[in-house]
Structures are given as C-alpha cells and as structure tokens.
Amino acid sequence: MPTFCSLEKKFDHAILSFGSDKQNALSSDLLNQMIEKIHSLDNDETIKLIVLQSSGEKTFCAGADLSELLSIRTEQEGTAFFSLFARLSLAIRKSPHFILVKVQGKAVGGAVGIIAAADYAIVSEATQFRLSELINGIGPFVVGPAITRKMGL
C-alpha cells in the first residue's frame, strides 16, 4: 500500500484517513499533508466533526517513519522533523471542530500524542499504547504535553 492522506467531506463531518506500507508510520510528507488537511477545514462552519483514522486492522500508527528518522544527520533536520509532530498536535488541539480518533491495534510514539491531542478516541479491544522513546532512553518531549494535559502529571 502506498502512502496516502485523504479527506472526504460528508454532510456535516469530514473523514481524514491516512496510511503507509510501514504500519502507518508518519513521514514528514504525511505529517505535512495531515496538518494541511486539518487546517483546510478550520473555516468550514458546515463541518462539526472530523474523524481521524488510519488504514489496516493491526496498527493505528507506528509513530515516526524510522527510515526517515535514521536519515536525520543534523540538529536542524531533527528539529524540523519532530516539529511536524508538534504542529500536528497543535492543529488537532486548536481545530474549531470536534476531532474523534478511531484507533485499532498498536499506537506507538507520536501516535499516542495524536490520540491525546484529539477531543475523543474510540479504541478497539486490541489497542496497545507504547512510548517507544522511553525504551531508547529518550523522553517523549514532543507528545508529552498532550499526554500530560489528558492524564495529568
């Protein structure tokens, strides 16, 4: 399955779907498309709800695209890449529309931040959450604020 990000408007809601052949991992291109599509609805008063969903059945989102992450060579490249996760969280949080995330299967790293930034999430019984940054000795600094806002310290 190729990487995709689509937006479908219905009568009073929109469905933002994304996916990639890497367990729906988020590349900078996919993150930019998601941010753009959420912002494109900001002034649409006919839309009351945005449903955010991914493809497949076993993994909602594997977080950052590891091949892109491993290609980062400079601090500026790293800052630019991780800033996209922060920008997506802000786009979700500041949207004037109610945002519902449909979660199936695994949600890793940045995916947990997306879920925490949303107004509401519906998860399957098979859903598992993991902050993979912690395993690698890195704090979840980008998604941490959204998670803390939902759960508290």
C-alpha positions as CSV (number, residue, x, y, z in Angstrom):
1,M,0.0,0.0,0.0
2,P,1.5,3.4,-0.9
3,T,1.5,6.3,1.5
4,F,-1.7,8.3,1.3
5,C,-3.7,11.0,3.1
6,S,-7.2,11.7,2.1
7,L,-10.0,14.0,3.2
8,E,-13.6,13.2,2.5
9,K,-16.4,15.7,3.3
10,K,-19.8,14.3,4.2
11,F,-22.9,16.3,5.1
12,D,-21.7,17.7,8.5
13,H,-18.4,15.9,9.1
14,A,-15.2,15.0,7.4
15,I,-13.1,11.8,7.4
16,L,-9.3,12.3,7.4
17,S,-7.7,8.9,6.5
18,F,-4.0,8.1,6.3
19,G,-1.8,5.1,5.8
20,S,1.6,3.8,4.7
21,D,3.1,0.5,4.0
22,K,5.2,0.9,7.1
23,Q,2.5,0.2,9.6
24,N,1.1,3.7,9.0
25,A,4.3,5.3,10.1
26,L,4.4,9.1,9.8
27,S,6.9,10.6,7.3
28,S,7.4,14.4,7.1
29,D,5.4,14.4,3.9
30,L,2.5,12.5,5.5
31,L,2.6,14.8,8.6
32,N,2.5,17.9,6.4
33,Q,-0.5,16.6,4.4
34,M,-2.4,15.8,7.6
35,I,-1.7,19.3,9.0
36,E,-2.7,20.9,5.8
37,K,-6.0,19.0,5.6
38,I,-7.0,19.7,9.1
39,H,-6.3,23.5,8.6
40,S,-8.2,23.4,5.3
41,L,-11.4,22.8,7.4
42,D,-10.8,25.5,10.0
43,N,-13.2,28.0,8.5
44,D,-15.8,25.5,7.3
45,E,-18.7,26.0,9.6
46,T,-20.7,23.2,8.0
47,I,-18.3,20.7,9.4
48,K,-19.0,19.7,13.0
49,L,-16.8,16.7,13.4
50,I,-13.5,15.4,11.9
51,V,-12.9,11.6,12.2
52,L,-9.2,10.8,12.0
53,Q,-8.5,7.2,11.0
54,S,-5.8,5.0,9.6
55,S,-5.8,2.0,7.3
56,G,-5.5,-1.6,8.2
57,E,-6.5,-3.6,11.2
58,K,-3.5,-4.3,13.3
59,T,-1.7,-0.9,13.7
60,F,-3.2,2.5,14.1
61,C,0.2,4.2,13.7
62,A,3.8,3.1,14.3
63,G,4.8,6.7,15.1
64,A,7.7,8.3,13.2
65,D,8.9,6.7,9.9
66,L,12.1,5.1,11.1
67,S,13.8,5.2,7.7
68,E,13.4,9.0,7.7
69,L,14.3,9.2,11.3
70,L,17.5,7.3,10.7
71,S,18.4,9.6,7.8
72,I,18.5,12.7,10.0
73,R,22.1,14.0,10.3
74,T,21.9,17.5,11.8
75,E,20.2,19.1,14.7
76,Q,18.2,21.3,12.3
77,E,16.9,18.3,10.4
78,G,15.9,16.7,13.7
79,T,14.2,19.8,14.9
80,A,12.3,20.2,11.6
81,F,11.1,16.6,11.7
82,F,9.9,16.5,15.3
83,S,8.4,19.9,15.0
84,L,5.9,18.4,12.5
85,F,4.6,16.1,15.2
86,A,4.1,19.2,17.5
87,R,2.4,21.1,14.6
88,L,0.1,18.2,14.0
89,S,-0.8,18.0,17.7
90,L,-1.5,21.8,17.7
91,A,-3.6,21.6,14.6
92,I,-5.7,18.9,16.2
93,R,-6.0,20.6,19.6
94,K,-6.7,24.1,18.1
95,S,-9.2,22.9,15.5
96,P,-12.6,24.6,15.9
97,H,-14.1,21.2,15.2
98,F,-14.6,18.2,17.4
99,I,-11.9,15.6,16.5
100,L,-12.6,11.9,17.0
101,V,-9.7,9.4,16.5
102,K,-10.6,5.8,15.6
103,V,-7.8,3.6,16.9
104,Q,-7.2,0.0,16.1
105,G,-4.3,-2.1,17.1
106,K,-0.9,-0.6,18.1
107,A,-0.3,3.1,18.7
108,V,3.4,3.9,19.1
109,G,5.3,7.1,19.9
110,G,3.9,10.1,18.0
111,A,0.6,8.2,17.5
112,V,0.0,8.4,21.3
113,G,0.4,12.2,21.0
114,I,-2.1,12.4,18.2
115,I,-4.6,10.4,20.2
116,A,-4.0,12.6,23.3
117,A,-4.4,15.8,21.3
118,A,-7.8,14.7,20.0
119,D,-11.1,15.5,21.7
120,Y,-12.1,11.9,21.9
121,A,-10.8,8.5,20.9
122,I,-12.6,5.3,20.2
123,V,-10.3,2.3,20.6
124,S,-10.6,-1.4,19.8
125,E,-10.0,-4.0,22.5
126,A,-6.8,-4.9,20.7
127,T,-5.3,-1.5,21.1
128,Q,-1.9,-1.2,22.7
129,F,-0.1,2.0,23.5
130,R,3.7,2.4,23.6
131,L,6.0,5.3,24.1
132,S,9.0,3.7,22.3
133,E,11.1,6.8,23.0
134,L,11.4,5.6,26.6
135,I,12.9,2.2,25.6
136,N,15.7,4.1,23.7
137,G,16.4,6.5,26.6
138,I,14.7,9.5,25.1
139,G,12.0,11.4,26.8
140,P,8.7,11.8,24.9
141,F,9.2,15.5,24.8
142,V,7.1,16.2,21.7
143,V,4.0,14.2,22.7
144,G,4.4,14.7,26.5
145,P,2.5,18.0,26.7
146,A,-0.6,16.5,25.1
147,I,-0.4,13.4,27.2
148,T,0.1,15.4,30.4
149,R,-2.9,17.6,29.6
150,K,-5.1,14.5,29.3
151,M,-3.7,12.4,32.2
152,G,-2.0,14.9,34.5
153,L,1.5,14.5,35.9
